[in-house]
Amino acid sequence: MQAMETDVVHPPPRIQRLDESVVNRIAAGEVIQRPVAAVKELVENSLDAGSTSIHVTVKDGGLKLIQVSDDGHGIRYDDLPILCERHTTSKLSAFEDLQSIKSMGFRGEALASMTYVAHVTVTTITGGQLHGYRVSYRDGVMEHEPKACAAVKGTQITIENLFYNMIARRKTLQNSADDYPKIVDLLSRFAIHHKNVSFSCRKHGAGTADLHSVAMSTRLDAIRSVYGVSIARSLMKIEASDSNPSTSVFQMDGFISDSSYSAKKTTMVLFINERLVECSALKRAIEIIYAATLPKASKPFIYMSLILPPDHVDVNVHPTKREVSLLNQEVIIEKIQSEIELKLRNLNEESTYQEQQAVDCSPLSSVAANKASPINTSTSGSQKIPVNKMVRTDSQDPSGRMHAYLQVKPSRHQESNSGLNFLRSSIRQRRNPKETADLTSVQELINEIERDCHSGLLETVRNCTFVGMADDDFALLQHNTHLYLANVVNLSKELMYQLVLQRFGYFNAIQLSEPAPLQDLIQLALTEEQDPDSEGIQNDELKQKIAQMNAKLLSEKSEMLDEYFGIHVDPQANLSRLPVILDQYTPDMDRAPEFLLCLGNDVTWDDEKVCFQTIAAALGNFYAMHPPLLPNPLGEQGEQFYKTRQGVSQGDDNDMVDEGVDEELLLEAENAWAQREWSIQHVLFPSMRLFLKPPTSMATNGTFVQVASLEKLYKVFERC
């Protein structure tokens, strides 16, 4: 019998200590990943040295040559022998110093890493010396003693033949796009933040620099100098801060682009405690806000500088120091996001536009008009536009509205803005309206809205200008050369309905100051609907029974109402929270009883799709911008309604004479009507232009009525 062959047992491999040169070269490959990383390290060292002028010269994308010259304080002669050794630094001496580090360099790895993958030469002079010194380094040590040489103030570091001993890395970089544009972009970012430092960058042998910035007095001037006038013109200042140690402590200032800025990708320049870093979470949060608020300008330009206590920032989390870790990062991002959202929401009030050519498009046509471009009518060589085709306002420009031409006595709400101060801005993070719930029934309802959208009305809504209120229910809108009456109640009701479905399950909350009992509110709504001729006692008992049944029903459905619609009913059957459908807008709480009665009576609870549709419709009707219950003080009824009358006796006759005006009631009415008009102009119509998809029925049911056309008016006046 043949003997079975036994398996050969191999001993485990021996663990050995790597040679120090191998360790250093591995580490160098992590710190200096490509030429732009070397430039960043050298420029940061120059800034740490107090430089006011930094010049960079590059050859072959940095593979052949990188030369960085500055006018900083230089390097002491005694420090040159250990300058390029690993972990030699003047920035800290103990690990605890990282808790308060303010310089950009601290590890002592950058220069050492460069000497392991390139040939490094340093020329430097310090203050008070008659001459400078030049010395070359390889593998972390000096190749020769420092040689005396002529030098100008500061330090010049030359990196030659980068990655000469890393063949794979060098071939990869040679076959990829040139690193030079990345270096110019990097220096551009430094230039706009360090506005008191001049930067230049040029290719070796070129006569002119591709980047040349000088010290500027303001940040905006620095951005204008580096990125151009067109970008600087489209920027808005943004600020945010928090000083509450229990939440977050930070201060942020910067600039963000407005709706006139358009680009293929987002440009974000972020400095945290003077460090150029990246923060993908913050960038994504800002992009979400832009996509929801300014869809056509959803790729913004952002410059942002954050200052935090040094012990709130961990700078030692990335080999190239590209990223940092922040204490309370989520809270900081949320506060910055809210501030940017508020700024973008108010953008319509700050923007100015030139005249633009009209594109003939009635509400019943689907011709796009958004390609109209600005024109200059004062230029003799420009194309002349007939006066009957000239649009003098656009959808963002407040000029041309009725308020400029009406002589109206100042109302009390203008003397005190307290009537508007309760308007909320409670949305901290807007959900993208394009995202929908996973439920098929909700998706079907949204698809029905899409299919029923009237393309001609959609064009009008997207590009209309709010002119003013024509009466209590209708607003005047201009679209190109046409003037329309638009029913505000119908528009707001449809907008709220659509937003409820689009943000299904993702609502922030309006917290009621005191929980309101459902039964009492529903009974109040039934009382308001009571027939005056009905019998009192029996009718009261019936109303109480109906209110009790409806309150019980809503309590049973409270979990679903809270999860999907943000309507919170507590275990004691009290209404305590309502959803935020439009930020900066709170519904008229006088209509809450009617809303709850509608939820109890009109919602079909046993069919999922119909249930969601009827609840959304009830919310849409509740949040719609109905006229206030008090008469308009400027209307015909208002003048008599707010007068107080008192009986007086004159002999045998008793007469009623006017005593005056009920000032308290009149002030309440003026505030309510002023608040409604403000909300229509500054909340409803900006949101309507972004989100509303008008149904086909609005073209025929009187929601939109054309009242004037510039072309027809000219024809009429030509006959005169």
Secondary structure, DSSP 8 states (H G I E B T S, - for coil): -------------------HHHHHHHHHHHH--SHHHHHHHHHHHHHHTT-SEEEEEEEGGGTSEEEEEE-S----GGGGGGTTSTT--SS-SSGGGGGG--SS--SS-HHHHHHHHSEEEEEEE-TT-SSEEEEEEETTEESS--EEE---SEEEEEEESTTTT-HHHHHHHHHS--SHHHHHHHHHHHHHHSTTSEEEEEETT-SS-SEEE---SSHHHHHHHHH-HHHHHTEEEEEEEEEETTTEEEEEEEEEE-TT---SS-EEEEEETTEEE--HHHHHHHHHHHHHH-GGG-S-EEEEEEE--GGGEE--SSTTS---EETTHHHHHHHHHHHHHHHHHTHHHH-----EE-----TT-----TT--B--TT-TTS----GGGEE---TT--TT-GGGT------HHHH-GGGGTT-----SS---TT---S-HHHHHHHHHHHHTB-HHHHHHHHT-EEEEESSSSEEEEEETTEEEEEEHHHHHHHHHHHHHHHTTT---EEEEEEEEEHHHHHHHHHHHT--TTS-HHHHHHHHHHHHHHHHHHHHHTHHHHHHHH--EE-TTSEEEEEE-SSTT----GGGHHHHHHHHHHH--TTSHHHHHHHHHHHHHHHHS----SS--TTSHHHHHHTEEEEEEEETTEEEEEEEEE-HHHHHHHHHHHHHHHHHIIIIIHHHHHHH---BGGGGTSSSEEEEEEHHHHHHHHHH-
